[in-house]
């Protein structure tokens, strides 16, 4: 994560997809991660795949996929103000 953020400080990209990079982090480091992520959002749009509630709480938009019936997925979205 540190290497990725160092690269983004040098040369930001318009998009970045992160897949469960927060999984091994404890709560203290997740808060540091989400603060760092927020600092890059003026130049970069992030798509973050996570199961961590603290990471979800820092999102502007949250998308979830549920399966109410077997074999039928449903997309749920929430916008935070």
C-alpha positions as CSV (number, residue, x, y, z in Angstrom):
1,X,0.0,0.0,0.0
2,X,2.8,2.4,0.9
3,X,4.5,1.8,-2.5
4,X,1.3,2.4,-4.4
5,X,0.7,5.7,-2.4
6,X,4.2,6.8,-3.1
7,X,3.7,6.3,-6.8
8,X,0.4,8.2,-6.7
9,X,2.2,11.1,-4.9
10,X,4.7,11.3,-7.8
11,X,2.3,10.6,-10.7
12,X,-1.4,10.3,-9.9
13,X,-3.7,8.3,-12.2
14,X,-7.4,9.1,-12.8
15,X,-8.5,5.7,-11.5
16,X,-7.3,3.0,-9.0
17,X,-8.9,-0.3,-8.1
18,X,-8.0,-1.8,-4.8
19,X,-9.2,-5.3,-3.9
20,X,-9.2,-6.0,-0.2
21,X,-5.9,-4.3,0.5
22,X,-7.2,-3.5,4.0
23,X,-7.8,-7.1,5.0
24,X,-4.6,-7.6,7.0
25,X,-4.8,-4.2,8.7
26,X,-6.0,-3.6,12.3
27,X,-8.5,-0.8,13.1
28,X,-5.7,1.8,13.8
29,X,-4.0,1.2,10.5
30,X,-7.4,1.1,8.7
31,X,-8.0,4.6,9.9
32,X,-4.6,5.7,8.6
33,X,-5.3,3.9,5.3
34,X,-8.7,5.7,4.8
35,X,-7.2,9.1,5.7
36,X,-4.4,8.5,3.2
37,X,-6.9,7.4,0.6
38,X,-9.0,10.5,1.1
39,X,-6.0,12.7,0.6
40,X,-5.6,11.3,-3.0
41,X,-9.3,11.7,-4.0
42,X,-8.9,15.1,-5.6
43,X,-6.8,13.6,-8.4
44,X,-7.8,9.9,-8.4
45,X,-11.1,8.1,-8.2
46,X,-10.9,4.9,-6.2
47,X,-12.9,1.7,-6.4
48,X,-12.2,-0.3,-3.2
49,X,-13.4,-3.8,-2.7
50,X,-13.7,-4.5,1.0
51,X,-15.5,-6.3,3.8
52,X,-14.3,-3.9,6.5
53,X,-16.9,-1.7,8.1
54,X,-14.4,1.1,8.9
55,X,-13.3,1.3,5.2
56,X,-16.9,1.3,4.1
57,X,-17.7,4.2,6.5
58,X,-15.2,6.4,4.7
59,X,-16.8,5.9,1.3
60,X,-18.7,8.6,-0.6
61,X,-20.7,5.9,-2.4
62,X,-21.2,2.3,-1.3
63,X,-22.3,-0.5,-3.6
64,X,-23.2,-4.0,-2.4
65,X,-24.3,-7.2,-4.0
66,X,-26.9,-9.4,-2.3
67,X,-28.5,-12.7,-3.3
68,X,-32.2,-12.7,-2.1
69,X,-33.0,-15.7,-4.3
70,X,-30.6,-18.5,-5.3
71,X,-28.9,-17.5,-8.5
72,X,-30.3,-14.0,-8.6
73,X,-28.0,-11.1,-7.6
74,X,-29.2,-7.7,-6.6
75,X,-27.2,-4.5,-6.6
76,X,-27.7,-2.1,-3.7
77,X,-26.2,1.4,-3.6
78,X,-26.0,4.2,-1.0
79,X,-24.7,7.7,-1.4
80,X,-23.3,9.4,1.7
81,X,-23.4,13.2,2.0
